[in-house]
Amino acid sequence: HTQSDFHGHSRFDSIMVDTVDGPAFGQLVFMFCLTPSQEIGRIQLALIRYYTPIPQHSCPYSDKIVGFRRFKLSEEVSSTIISLESVIRGVLMVPTFSDSGTFFVNDLIDDDIFIRMKRYAT
């Protein structure tokens, strides 16, 4: 299970996903397996909601000074199913607290995330 009860609230893990446009971030909602046939075998899938970057001009100036990028969750209706093979790694998304529903990517954990975040630099 990806969802658990944490102090009475749902908790979801966040992931970095390999897409045709490069790395993207998503909220892992549910993981499941399908076995369409013995020839194909078991397929591991996940239901996710993508985080979308908030345009820099809509963010506080302080974000730009310190190099933060804000993201928000896409609408629930735009949830998508992906192959678990496209998951690169887990990611720590930190709530901004100043704007409900927005998050920062903690890109200070290691160089790999920092490098992949260059895609979102302005």
DOKOLBA-166512 format. One record per atom (N, C-alpha, C, O, CB): residue in one letter; residue number from 1; x, y, z. Coordinates in Angstrom, 3 decimals, always signed. Glycine has a CB too. Layout:
<recs>
REC  residu  num         x         y         z
REC       a  NUM         X         Y         Z
...
</recs>
This chain:
<recs>
REC  residu  num         x         y         z
REC       h    1    +0.828    -1.190    +0.000
REC       h    1    +0.000    +0.000    +0.000
REC       h    1    +0.870    +1.251    +0.000
REC       h    1    +1.899    +1.309    +0.675
REC       h    1    -0.941    -0.001    +1.207
REC       t    2    +0.444    +2.247    -0.764
REC       t    2    +1.175    +3.512    -0.774
REC       t    2    +0.520    +4.525    +0.136
REC       t    2    +1.137    +5.527    +0.499
REC       t    2    +1.266    +4.067    -2.187
REC       q    3    -0.725    +4.276    +0.509
REC       q    3    -1.441    +5.220    +1.346
REC       q    3    -1.502    +4.661    +2.757
REC       q    3    -1.782    +3.478    +2.944
REC       q    3    -2.863    +5.501    +0.791
REC       s    4    -1.247    +5.488    +3.733
REC       s    4    -1.353    +5.041    +5.113
REC       s    4    -1.927    +6.167    +5.951
REC       s    4    -1.957    +7.323    +5.527
REC       s    4    +0.020    +4.587    +5.663
REC       d    5    -2.377    +5.817    +7.136
REC       d    5    -2.932    +6.784    +8.044
REC       d    5    -1.801    +7.367    +8.881
REC       d    5    -1.098    +6.632    +9.574
REC       d    5    -4.021    +6.148    +8.932
REC       f    6    -1.623    +8.678    +8.823
REC       f    6    -0.573    +9.347    +9.585
REC       f    6    -1.228   +10.454   +10.390
REC       f    6    -1.589   +11.492    +9.836
REC       f    6    +0.555    +9.912    +8.649
REC       h    7    -1.385   +10.246   +11.684
REC       h    7    -2.037   +11.205   +12.575
REC       h    7    -3.416   +11.606   +12.048
REC       h    7    -3.796   +12.776   +12.093
REC       h    7    -1.159   +12.448   +12.749
REC       g    8    -4.158   +10.614   +11.549
REC       g    8    -5.520   +10.868   +11.092
REC       g    8    -5.643   +11.430    +9.695
REC       g    8    -6.746   +11.755    +9.256
REC       g    8    -6.172   +11.785   +12.017
REC       h    9    -4.527   +11.553    +8.982
REC       h    9    -4.563   +12.078    +7.613
REC       h    9    -3.943   +11.074    +6.654
REC       h    9    -3.041   +10.322    +7.024
REC       h    9    -3.826   +13.433    +7.523
REC       s   10    -4.430   +11.068    +5.426
REC       s   10    -3.836   +10.207    +4.409
REC       s   10    -2.437   +10.695    +4.081
REC       s   10    -2.167   +11.896    +4.092
REC       s   10    -4.710   +10.171    +3.136
REC       r   11    -1.553    +9.755    +3.790
REC       r   11    -0.183   +10.092    +3.406
REC       r   11    +0.108    +9.392    +2.085
REC       r   11    -0.191    +8.210    +1.916
REC       r   11    +0.853    +9.673    +4.518
REC       f   12    +0.689   +10.129    +1.162
REC       f   12    +1.028    +9.580    -0.138
REC       f   12    +2.512    +9.797    -0.398
REC       f   12    +3.067   +10.834    -0.035
REC       f   12    +0.171   +10.223    -1.254
REC       d   13    +3.148    +8.826    -1.023
REC       d   13    +4.544    +8.967    -1.409
REC       d   13    +4.630    +9.723    -2.727
REC       d   13    +3.703    +9.685    -3.536
REC       d   13    +5.231    +7.586    -1.523
REC       s   14    +5.741   +10.403    -2.934
REC       s   14    +5.993   +11.112    -4.189
REC       s   14    +7.142   +10.434    -4.905
REC       s   14    +8.035    +9.861    -4.280
REC       s   14    +6.306   +12.615    -3.940
REC       i   15    +7.106   +10.508    -6.232
REC       i   15    +8.092    +9.818    -7.053
REC       i   15    +8.562   +10.709    -8.201
REC       i   15    +7.891   +11.666    -8.588
REC       i   15    +7.509    +8.510    -7.599
REC       m   16    +9.737   +10.362    -8.732
REC       m   16   +10.240   +10.958    -9.964
REC       m   16   +10.012    +9.920   -11.057
REC       m   16   +10.392    +8.759   -10.908
REC       m   16   +11.773   +11.373    -9.848
REC       v   17    +9.396   +10.341   -12.145
REC       v   17    +9.010    +9.445   -13.228
REC       v   17    +9.729    +9.839   -14.509
REC       v   17    +9.862   +11.024   -14.815
REC       v   17    +7.485    +9.466   -13.438
REC       d   18   +10.190    +8.845   -15.256
REC       d   18   +10.804    +9.080   -16.560
REC       d   18    +9.693    +9.217   -17.592
REC       d   18    +8.932    +8.274   -17.810
REC       d   18   +11.789    +7.925   -16.942
REC       t   19    +9.589   +10.382   -18.232
REC       t   19    +8.585   +10.616   -19.270
REC       t   19    +9.284   +10.973   -20.573
REC       t   19   +10.499   +11.169   -20.594
REC       t   19    +7.597   +11.742   -18.850
REC       v   20    +8.531   +11.059   -21.650
REC       v   20    +9.124   +11.423   -22.943
REC       v   20    +9.688   +12.842   -22.914
REC       v   20   +10.569   +13.166   -23.710
REC       v   20    +8.083   +11.297   -24.063
REC       d   21    +9.196   +13.692   -22.012
REC       d   21    +9.687   +15.067   -21.881
REC       d   21   +10.772   +15.198   -20.824
REC       d   21   +11.213   +16.311   -20.537
REC       d   21    +8.542   +15.998   -21.546
REC       g   22   +11.210   +14.100   -20.242
REC       g   22   +12.210   +14.140   -19.178
REC       g   22   +11.584   +13.817   -17.835
REC       g   22   +10.402   +13.478   -17.758
REC       g   22   +12.884   +15.507   -19.127
REC       p   23   +12.379   +13.921   -16.768
REC       p   23   +11.870   +13.578   -15.443
REC       p   23   +10.699   +14.470   -15.031
REC       p   23   +10.695   +15.675   -15.281
REC       p   23   +12.986   +13.684   -14.414
REC       a   24    +9.718   +13.855   -14.404
REC       a   24    +8.557   +14.569   -13.866
REC       a   24    +8.284   +14.024   -12.475
REC       a   24    +8.785   +12.964   -12.099
REC       a   24    +7.295   +14.413   -14.795
REC       f   25    +7.481   +14.764   -11.713
REC       f   25    +7.175   +14.367   -10.348
REC       f   25    +5.710   +13.990   -10.237
REC       f   25    +4.848   +14.598   -10.871
REC       f   25    +7.519   +15.491    -9.362
REC       g   26    +5.438   +12.976    -9.420
REC       g   26    +4.067   +12.533    -9.253
REC       g   26    +3.791   +12.049    -7.849
REC       g   26    +4.705   +11.683    -7.109
REC       g   26    +3.752   +11.447   -10.232
REC       q   27    +2.528   +12.051    -7.493
REC       q   27    +2.071   +11.519    -6.215
REC       q   27    +1.572   +10.106    -6.463
REC       q   27    +0.676    +9.888    -7.278
REC       q   27    +0.951   +12.419    -5.578
REC       l   28    +2.150    +9.161    -5.767
REC       l   28    +1.800    +7.754    -5.910
REC       l   28    +0.499    +7.503    -5.150
REC       l   28    +0.459    +7.607    -3.924
REC       l   28    +2.949    +6.827    -5.386
REC       v   29    -0.563    +7.173    -5.884
REC       v   29    -1.875    +6.980    -5.272
REC       v   29    -2.131    +5.509    -4.971
REC       v   29    -2.622    +5.167    -3.895
REC       v   29    -2.971    +7.526    -6.182
REC       f   30    -1.794    +4.630    -5.934
REC       f   30    -2.112    +3.211    -5.778
REC       f   30    -1.233    +2.383    -6.707
REC       f   30    -1.019    +2.764    -7.858
REC       f   30    -3.611    +2.944    -6.068
REC       m   31    -0.726    +1.263    -6.222
REC       m   31    +0.056    +0.347    -7.055
REC       m   31    -0.726    -0.957    -7.207
REC       m   31    -1.388    -1.410    -6.273
REC       m   31    +1.475    +0.083    -6.435
REC       f   32    -0.637    -1.558    -8.409
REC       f   32    -1.343    -2.808    -8.648
REC       f   32    -0.664    -3.586    -9.769
REC       f   32    +0.180    -3.047   -10.484
REC       f   32    -2.819    -2.543    -8.993
REC       c   33    -1.036    -4.853    -9.917
REC       c   33    -0.477    -5.733   -10.949
REC       c   33    -1.594    -6.305   -11.809
REC       c   33    -2.712    -6.523   -11.343
REC       c   33    +0.346    -6.876   -10.311
REC       l   34    -1.272    -6.540   -13.059
REC       l   34    -2.165    -7.227   -13.999
REC       l   34    -1.387    -8.362   -14.644
REC       l   34    -0.181    -8.253   -14.867
REC       l   34    -2.730    -6.242   -15.087
REC       t   35    -2.078    -9.440   -14.940
REC       t   35    -1.482   -10.539   -15.695
REC       t   35    -2.411   -10.822   -16.874
REC       t   35    -3.297   -11.670   -16.771
REC       t   35    -1.271   -11.828   -14.793
REC       p   36    -2.214   -10.112   -18.004
REC       p   36    -3.109   -10.279   -19.147
REC       p   36    -3.054   -11.679   -19.757
REC       p   36    -4.067   -12.194   -20.229
REC       p   36    -2.773    -9.262   -20.202
REC       s   37    -1.877   -12.287   -19.746
REC       s   37    -1.724   -13.650   -20.266
REC       s   37    -0.417   -14.217   -19.743
REC       s   37    +0.422   -13.482   -19.222
REC       s   37    -1.756   -13.675   -21.831
REC       q   38    -0.245   -15.527   -19.883
REC       q   38    +1.012   -16.138   -19.447
REC       q   38    +2.169   -15.694   -20.329
REC       q   38    +3.299   -15.583   -19.855
REC       q   38    +0.899   -17.666   -19.461
REC       e   39    +1.900   -15.437   -21.612
REC       e   39    +2.950   -15.000   -22.523
REC       e   39    +3.487   -13.617   -22.135
REC       e   39    +4.691   -13.368   -22.191
REC       e   39    +2.422   -14.978   -23.960
REC       i   40    +2.586   -12.737   -21.748
REC       i   40    +2.987   -11.382   -21.381
REC       i   40    +3.526   -11.360   -19.954
REC       i   40    +4.492   -10.651   -19.669
REC       i   40    +1.801   -10.407   -21.522
REC       g   41    +2.928   -12.109   -19.079
REC       g   41    +3.362   -12.138   -17.685
REC       g   41    +2.730   -11.029   -16.873
REC       g   41    +1.753   -10.405   -17.289
REC       g   41    +4.866   -12.035   -17.603
REC       r   42    +3.299   -10.799   -15.720
REC       r   42    +2.762    -9.808   -14.784
REC       r   42    +3.266    -8.414   -15.129
REC       r   42    +4.456    -8.216   -15.372
REC       r   42    +3.143   -10.165   -13.338
REC       i   43    +2.357    -7.461   -15.147
REC       i   43    +2.679    -6.057   -15.413
REC       i   43    +2.409    -5.268   -14.139
REC       i   43    +1.305    -5.319   -13.596
REC       i   43    +1.843    -5.490   -16.622
REC       q   44    +3.418    -4.533   -13.657
REC       q   44    +3.265    -3.726   -12.452
REC       q   44    +2.962    -2.290   -12.850
REC       q   44    +3.709    -1.677   -13.613
REC       q   44    +4.538    -3.796   -11.569
REC       l   45    +1.858    -1.755   -12.327
REC       l   45    +1.375    -0.432   -12.697
REC       l   45    +1.131    +0.413   -11.457
REC       l   45    +1.077    -0.097   -10.337
REC       l   45    +0.093    -0.539   -13.529
REC       a   46    +0.985    +1.708   -11.677
REC       a   46    +0.675    +2.632   -10.580
REC       a   46    -0.276    +3.711   -11.075
REC       a   46    -0.179    +4.170   -12.213
REC       a   46    +1.970    +3.270   -10.006
REC       l   47    -1.174    +4.100   -10.221
REC       l   47    -2.035    +5.253   -10.459
REC       l   47    -1.356    +6.437    -9.795
REC       l   47    -1.064    +6.395    -8.600
REC       l   47    -3.501    +5.028    -9.903
REC       i   48    -1.101    +7.500   -10.561
REC       i   48    -0.416    +8.674   -10.006
REC       i   48    -1.139    +9.955   -10.418
REC       i   48    -1.922    +9.984   -11.367
REC       i   48    +1.060    +8.718   -10.473
REC       r   49    -0.842   +11.005    -9.666
REC       r   49    -1.226   +12.374   -10.031
REC       r   49    +0.071   +13.139   -10.208
REC       r   49    +0.911   +13.154    -9.308
REC       r   49    -2.167   +13.053    -8.938
REC       y   50    +0.241   +13.772   -11.353
REC       y   50    +1.459   +14.543   -11.601
REC       y   50    +1.438   +15.864   -10.828
REC       y   50    +0.392   +16.486   -10.642
REC       y   50    +1.624   +14.812   -13.107
REC       y   51    +2.635   +16.266   -10.386
REC       y   51    +2.832   +17.619    -9.879
REC       y   51    +3.173   +18.481   -11.086
REC       y   51    +3.977   +18.080   -11.928
REC       y   51    +3.967   +17.682    -8.768
REC       t   52    +2.573   +19.652   -11.178
REC       t   52    +2.876   +20.558   -12.277
REC       t   52    +3.609   +21.782   -11.724
REC       t   52    +3.246   +22.293   -10.665
REC       t   52    +1.575   +20.979   -13.029
REC       p   53    +4.637   +22.252   -12.433
REC       p   53    +5.372   +23.424   -11.943
REC       p   53    +4.500   +24.676   -12.005
REC       p   53    +3.749   +24.884   -12.958
REC       p   53    +6.660   +23.636   -12.762
REC       i   54    +4.618   +25.489   -10.984
REC       i   54    +3.912   +26.771   -10.966
REC       i   54    +4.832   +27.791   -11.635
REC       i   54    +6.015   +27.859   -11.302
REC       i   54    +3.526   +27.213    -9.487
REC       p   55    +4.309   +28.585   -12.573
REC       p   55    +5.161   +29.571   -13.266
REC       p   55    +5.871   +30.480   -12.263
REC       p   55    +5.282   +30.908   -11.271
REC       p   55    +4.317   +30.425   -14.244
REC       q   56    +7.134   +30.764   -12.536
REC       q   56    +7.957   +31.581   -11.628
REC       q   56    +7.315   +32.934   -11.326
REC       q   56    +7.412   +33.432   -10.204
REC       q   56    +9.344   +31.799   -12.231
REC       h   57    +6.654   +33.534   -12.330
REC       h   57    +6.069   +34.860   -12.113
REC       h   57    +4.900   +34.818   -11.132
REC       h   57    +4.475   +35.864   -10.642
REC       h   57    +5.605   +35.449   -13.438
REC       s   58    +4.372   +33.623   -10.834
REC       s   58    +3.283   +33.482    -9.872
REC       s   58    +3.785   +33.134    -8.472
REC       s   58    +2.992   +33.028    -7.536
REC       s   58    +2.313   +32.420   -10.345
REC       c   59    +5.082   +32.959    -8.328
REC       c   59    +5.678   +32.561    -7.052
REC       c   59    +6.316   +33.762    -6.364
REC       c   59    +6.679   +34.737    -7.021
REC       c   59    +6.725   +31.452    -7.265
REC       p   60    +6.452   +33.692    -5.037
REC       p   60    +7.139   +34.777    -4.324
REC       p   60    +8.570   +34.955    -4.824
REC       p   60    +9.223   +33.992    -5.224
REC       p   60    +7.145   +34.501    -2.817
REC       y   61    +9.045   +36.189    -4.796
REC       y   61   +10.405   +36.491    -5.243
REC       y   61   +11.431   +35.703    -4.429
REC       y   61   +12.479   +35.325    -4.951
REC       y   61   +10.686   +38.002    -5.133
REC       s   62   +11.135   +35.456    -3.160
REC       s   62   +12.069   +34.728    -2.290
REC       s   62   +12.353   +33.318    -2.823
REC       s   62   +13.446   +32.792    -2.611
REC       s   62   +11.504   +34.642    -0.862
REC       d   63   +11.384   +32.699    -3.511
REC       d   63   +11.620   +31.377    -4.111
REC       d   63   +12.763   +31.444    -5.119
REC       d   63   +13.643   +30.584    -5.129
REC       d   63   +10.337   +30.851    -4.796
REC       k   64   +12.740   +32.464    -5.959
REC       k   64   +13.772   +32.596    -6.988
REC       k   64   +15.140   +32.853    -6.370
REC       k   64   +16.144   +32.315    -6.837
REC       k   64   +13.416   +33.724    -7.957
REC       i   65   +15.185   +33.667    -5.328
REC       i   65   +16.458   +34.000    -4.690
REC       i   65   +17.149   +32.748    -4.160
REC       i   65   +18.359   +32.586    -4.322
REC       i   65   +16.240   +35.002    -3.553
REC       v   66   +16.382   +31.869    -3.529
REC       v   66   +16.980   +30.667    -2.933
REC       v   66   +16.951   +29.464    -3.873
REC       v   66   +17.467   +28.401    -3.526
REC       v   66   +16.258   +30.317    -1.648
REC       g   67   +16.359   +29.615    -5.055
REC       g   67   +16.367   +28.544    -6.046
REC       g   67   +15.285   +27.496    -5.867
REC       g   67   +15.418   +26.382    -6.374
REC       g   67   +17.673   +27.878    -6.026
REC       f   68   +14.206   +27.832    -5.148
REC       f   68   +13.106   +26.883    -4.965
REC       f   68   +12.188   +26.888    -6.174
REC       f   68   +12.009   +27.914    -6.829
REC       f   68   +12.309   +27.215    -3.696
REC       r   69   +11.618   +25.748    -6.459
REC       r   69   +10.584   +25.618    -7.490
REC       r   69    +9.324   +25.089    -6.835
REC       r   69    +9.359   +24.064    -6.154
REC       r   69   +11.046   +24.678    -8.653
REC       r   70    +8.209   +25.779    -7.036
REC       r   70    +6.917   +25.343    -6.491
REC       r   70    +6.191   +24.477    -7.494
REC       r   70    +6.255   +24.694    -8.704
REC       r   70    +6.045   +26.550    -6.108
REC       f   71    +5.501   +23.491    -6.958
REC       f   71    +4.679   +22.592    -7.754
REC       f   71    +3.315   +22.474    -7.091
REC       f   71    +3.172   +22.680    -5.886
REC       f   71    +5.351   +21.196    -7.906
REC       k   72    +2.321   +22.141    -7.895
REC       k   72    +0.995   +21.830    -7.359
REC       k   72    +0.549   +20.516    -7.974
REC       k   72    +1.021   +20.118    -9.038
REC       k   72    -0.038   +22.977    -7.657
REC       l   73    -0.363   +19.853    -7.291
REC       l   73    -0.890   +18.599    -7.822
REC       l   73    -1.873   +18.882    -8.941
REC       l   73    -2.666   +19.820    -8.857
REC       l   73    -1.563   +17.773    -6.713
REC       s   74    -1.822   +18.076    -9.987
REC       s   74    -2.801   +18.204   -11.055
REC       s   74    -4.166   +17.786   -10.513
REC       s   74    -4.254   +17.165    -9.454
REC       s   74    -2.399   +17.344   -12.296
REC       e   75    -5.196   +18.118   -11.217
REC       e   75    -6.549   +17.755   -10.801
REC       e   75    -6.696   +16.240   -10.724
REC       e   75    -6.053   +15.511   -11.479
REC       e   75    -7.589   +18.343   -11.769
REC       e   76    -7.541   +15.766    -9.814
REC       e   76    -7.737   +14.322    -9.666
REC       e   76    -8.214   +13.684   -10.960
REC       e   76    -7.885   +12.532   -11.242
REC       e   76    -8.734   +14.035    -8.553
REC       v   77    -8.984   +14.419   -11.746
REC       v   77    -9.502   +13.861   -12.991
REC       v   77    -8.389   +13.600   -14.002
REC       v   77    -8.586   +12.867   -14.971
REC       v   77   -10.538   +14.798   -13.592
REC       s   78    -7.224   +14.200   -13.777
REC       s   78    -6.118   +13.982   -14.709
REC       s   78    -5.137   +12.929   -14.191
REC       s   78    -3.999   +12.860   -14.656
REC       s   78    -5.382   +15.295   -14.965
REC       s   79    -5.576   +12.108   -13.229
REC       s   79    -4.741   +10.999   -12.762
REC       s   79    -4.439   +10.088   -13.937
REC       s   79    -5.221   +10.002   -14.884
REC       s   79    -5.437   +10.207   -11.614
REC       t   80    -3.306    +9.413   -13.873
REC       t   80    -2.905    +8.555   -14.978
REC       t   80    -2.298    +7.266   -14.447
REC       t   80    -1.859    +7.200   -13.299
REC       t   80    -1.909    +9.281   -15.895
REC       i   81    -2.277    +6.262   -15.277
REC       i   81    -1.668    +4.982   -14.931
REC       i   81    -0.334    +4.885   -15.660
REC       i   81    -0.247    +5.144   -16.861
REC       i   81    -2.606    +3.779   -15.301
REC       i   82    +0.709    +4.505   -14.910
REC       i   82    +2.047    +4.367   -15.491
REC       i   82    +2.596    +2.985   -15.167
REC       i   82    +2.100    +2.304   -14.270
REC       i   82    +3.004    +5.475   -14.963
REC       s   83    +3.611    +2.583   -15.897
REC       s   83    +4.347    +1.368   -15.567
REC       s   83    +5.300    +1.690   -14.422
REC       s   83    +5.929    +2.748   -14.418
REC       s   83    +5.122    +0.811   -16.811
REC       l   84    +5.410    +0.791   -13.457
REC       l   84    +6.357    +1.019   -12.364
REC       l   84    +7.798    +1.019   -12.863
REC       l   84    +8.691    +1.497   -12.163
REC       l   84    +6.183    -0.045   -11.282
REC       e   85    +8.039    +0.490   -14.064
REC       e   85    +9.384    +0.524   -14.642
REC       e   85    +9.830    +1.950   -14.964
REC       e   85   +11.026    +2.208   -15.098
REC       e   85    +9.434    -0.331   -15.905
REC       s   86    +8.877    +2.877   -15.089
REC       s   86    +9.234    +4.261   -15.411
REC       s   86    +9.564    +5.089   -14.168
REC       s   86    +9.947    +6.253   -14.292
REC       s   86    +8.102    +4.919   -16.173
REC       v   87    +9.422    +4.511   -12.976
REC       v   87    +9.755    +5.236   -11.748
REC       v   87   +11.272    +5.269   -11.582
REC       v   87   +11.932    +4.230   -11.590
REC       v   87    +9.077    +4.577   -10.505
REC       i   88   +11.810    +6.468   -11.432
REC       i   88   +13.253    +6.650   -11.265
REC       i   88   +13.637    +6.505    -9.795
REC       i   88   +14.601    +5.818    -9.456
REC       i   88   +13.694    +8.032   -11.801
REC       r   89   +12.863    +7.165    -8.926
REC       r   89   +13.179    +7.160    -7.499
REC       r   89   +12.068    +7.825    -6.714
REC       r   89   +11.181    +8.458    -7.287
REC       r   89   +14.514    +7.865    -7.232
REC       g   90   +12.120    +7.679    -5.407
REC       g   90   +11.230    +8.409    -4.531
REC       g   90   +11.728    +9.836    -4.381
REC       g   90   +12.923   +10.096    -4.524
REC       g   90   +11.119    +7.721    -3.162
REC       v   91   +10.829   +10.753    -4.098
REC       v   91   +11.172   +12.167    -3.977
REC       v   91   +10.465   +12.741    -2.748
REC       v   91    +9.321   +12.390    -2.458
REC       v   91   +10.779   +12.955    -5.270
REC       l   92   +11.151   +13.617    -2.042
REC       l   92   +10.551   +14.291    -0.902
REC       l   92    +9.941   +15.613    -1.363
REC       l   92   +10.657   +16.550    -1.715
REC       l   92   +11.598   +14.525    +0.218
REC       m   93    +8.609   +15.675    -1.357
REC       m   93    +7.883   +16.901    -1.679
REC       m   93    +7.469   +17.526    -0.354
REC       m   93    +6.803   +16.883    +0.457
REC       m   93    +6.629   +16.622    -2.610
REC       v   94    +7.861   +18.775    -0.135
REC       v   94    +7.625   +19.452    +1.132
REC       v   94    +6.512   +20.481    +0.947
REC       v   94    +6.612   +21.339    +0.070
REC       v   94    +8.925   +20.127    +1.654
REC       p   95    +5.450   +20.410    +1.757
REC       p   95    +4.397   +21.436    +1.639
REC       p   95    +4.982   +22.825    +1.903
REC       p   95    +5.848   +22.990    +2.762
REC       p   95    +3.228   +21.146    +2.631
REC       t   96    +4.503   +23.813    +1.161
REC       t   96    +5.016   +25.174    +1.331
REC       t   96    +4.433   +25.850    +2.558
REC       t   96    +5.036   +26.786    +3.084
REC       t   96    +4.715   +26.007    +0.101
REC       f   97    +3.290   +25.405    +3.023
REC       f   97    +2.576   +25.956    +4.180
REC       f   97    +2.075   +27.368    +3.942
REC       f   97    +1.091   +27.770    +4.563
REC       f   97    +3.469   +25.943    +5.392
REC       s   98    +2.711   +28.138    +3.066
REC       s   98    +2.248   +29.505    +2.813
REC       s   98    +1.134   +29.529    +1.765
REC       s   98    +0.367   +30.490    +1.699
REC       s   98    +3.417   +30.387    +2.355
REC       d   99    +1.044   +28.503    +0.966
REC       d   99    +0.036   +28.443    -0.093
REC       d   99    -0.481   +27.013    -0.131
REC       d   99    +0.208   +26.109    -0.604
REC       d   99    +0.625   +28.885    -1.495
REC       s  100    -1.669   +26.815    +0.356
REC       s  100    -2.235   +25.470    +0.463
REC       s  100    -2.219   +24.741    -0.877
REC       s  100    -2.626   +25.287    -1.902
REC       s  100    -3.660   +25.541    +0.997
REC       g  101    -1.747   +23.506    -0.849
REC       g  101    -1.742   +22.693    -2.057
REC       g  101    -0.513   +22.866    -2.922
REC       g  101    -0.462   +22.337    -4.033
REC       g  101    -2.936   +23.001    -2.858
REC       t  102    +0.477   +23.593    -2.440
REC       t  102    +1.709   +23.733    -3.209
REC       t  102    +2.863   +23.088    -2.447
REC       t  102    +2.831   +22.959    -1.223
REC       t  102    +2.012   +25.226    -3.501
REC       f  103    +3.884   +22.686    -3.208
REC       f  103    +4.989   +21.915    -2.658
REC       f  103    +6.314   +22.376    -3.242
REC       f  103    +6.370   +22.905    -4.352
REC       f  103    +4.785   +20.428    -2.922
REC       f  104    +7.387   +22.165    -2.470
REC       f  104    +8.750   +22.305    -2.957
REC       f  104    +9.324   +20.909    -3.111
REC       f  104    +8.977   +20.008    -2.347
REC       f  104    +9.622   +23.179    -1.996
REC       v  105   +10.205   +20.717    -4.095
REC       v  105   +10.971   +19.484    -4.206
REC       v  105   +12.218   +19.671    -3.356
REC       v  105   +12.941   +20.652    -3.532
REC       v  105   +11.330   +19.143    -5.707
REC       n  106   +12.481   +18.752    -2.444
REC       n  106   +13.723   +18.809    -1.684
REC       n  106   +14.818   +18.265    -2.599
REC       n  106   +15.004   +17.053    -2.708
REC       n  106   +13.626   +17.989    -0.327
REC       d  107   +15.536   +19.170    -3.252
REC       d  107   +16.584   +18.770    -4.206
REC       d  107   +17.967   +18.812    -3.584
REC       d  107   +18.973   +18.759    -4.292
REC       d  107   +16.553   +19.670    -5.432
REC       l  108   +18.020   +18.908    -2.263
REC       l  108   +19.304   +18.964    -1.572
REC       l  108   +19.731   +17.610    -1.025
REC       l  108   +20.785   +17.499    -0.400
REC       l  108   +19.239   +19.965    -0.447
REC       i  109   +18.927   +16.587    -1.255
REC       i  109   +19.223   +15.266    -0.714
REC       i  109   +20.465   +14.676    -1.370
REC       i  109   +21.331   +14.128    -0.687
REC       i  109   +18.029   +14.331    -0.907
REC       d  110   +20.551   +14.786    -2.692
REC       d  110   +21.735   +14.304    -3.404
REC       d  110   +21.840   +14.998    -4.755
REC       d  110   +20.915   +15.691    -5.179
REC       d  110   +21.683   +12.766    -3.588
REC       d  111   +22.974   +14.810    -5.429
REC       d  111   +23.227   +15.487    -6.704
REC       d  111   +22.316   +15.028    -7.824
REC       d  111   +22.048   +15.790    -8.752
REC       d  111   +24.647   +15.278    -7.114
REC       d  112   +21.836   +13.797    -7.756
REC       d  112   +21.007   +13.275    -8.826
REC       d  112   +19.728   +14.089    -8.996
REC       d  112   +19.368   +14.457   -10.114
REC       d  112   +20.667   +11.823    -8.559
REC       i  113   +19.046   +14.368    -7.896
REC       i  113   +17.812   +15.146    -7.990
REC       i  113   +18.130   +16.572    -8.422
REC       i  113   +17.417   +17.142    -9.248
REC       i  113   +17.055   +15.144    -6.639
REC       f  114   +19.189   +17.153    -7.873
REC       f  114   +19.576   +18.512    -8.236
REC       f  114   +19.805   +18.616    -9.748
REC       f  114   +19.349   +19.570   -10.379
REC       f  114   +20.847   +18.936    -7.467
REC       i  115   +20.496   +17.658   -10.317
REC       i  115   +20.781   +17.672   -11.751
REC       i  115   +19.490   +17.557   -12.558
REC       i  115   +19.302   +18.276   -13.540
REC       i  115   +21.743   +16.530   -12.121
REC       r  116   +18.606   +16.657   -12.146
REC       r  116   +17.345   +16.472   -12.865
REC       r  116   +16.424   +17.675   -12.735
REC       r  116   +15.553   +17.878   -13.581
REC       r  116   +16.637   +15.234   -12.360
REC       m  117   +16.600   +18.475   -11.690
REC       m  117   +15.780   +19.669   -11.492
REC       m  117   +16.151   +20.783   -12.463
REC       m  117   +15.392   +21.742   -12.601
REC       m  117   +15.918   +20.166   -10.063
REC       k  118   +17.280   +20.690   -13.130
REC       k  118   +17.691   +21.736   -14.074
REC       k  118   +16.635   +21.942   -15.154
REC       k  118   +16.532   +23.027   -15.727
REC       k  118   +19.041   +21.379   -14.720
REC       r  119   +15.860   +20.915   -15.429
REC       r  119   +14.783   +21.021   -16.419
REC       r  119   +13.782   +22.109   -16.035
REC       r  119   +13.163   +22.721   -16.905
REC       r  119   +14.063   +19.676   -16.567
REC       y  120   +13.624   +22.348   -14.727
REC       y  120   +12.636   +23.304   -14.233
REC       y  120   +13.230   +24.669   -13.954
REC       y  120   +12.518   +25.572   -13.515
REC       y  120   +11.990   +22.777   -12.987
REC       a  121   +14.509   +24.837   -14.196
REC       a  121   +15.155   +26.146   -13.958
REC       a  121   +14.688   +27.145   -14.996
REC       a  121   +14.354   +26.787   -16.125
REC       a  121   +16.705   +26.024   -13.995
REC       t  122   +14.672   +28.407   -14.588
REC       t  122   +14.257   +29.441   -15.540
REC       t  122   +15.428   +30.296   -15.942
REC       t  122   +15.271   +31.221   -16.739
REC       t  122   +13.157   +30.312   -14.951
</recs>
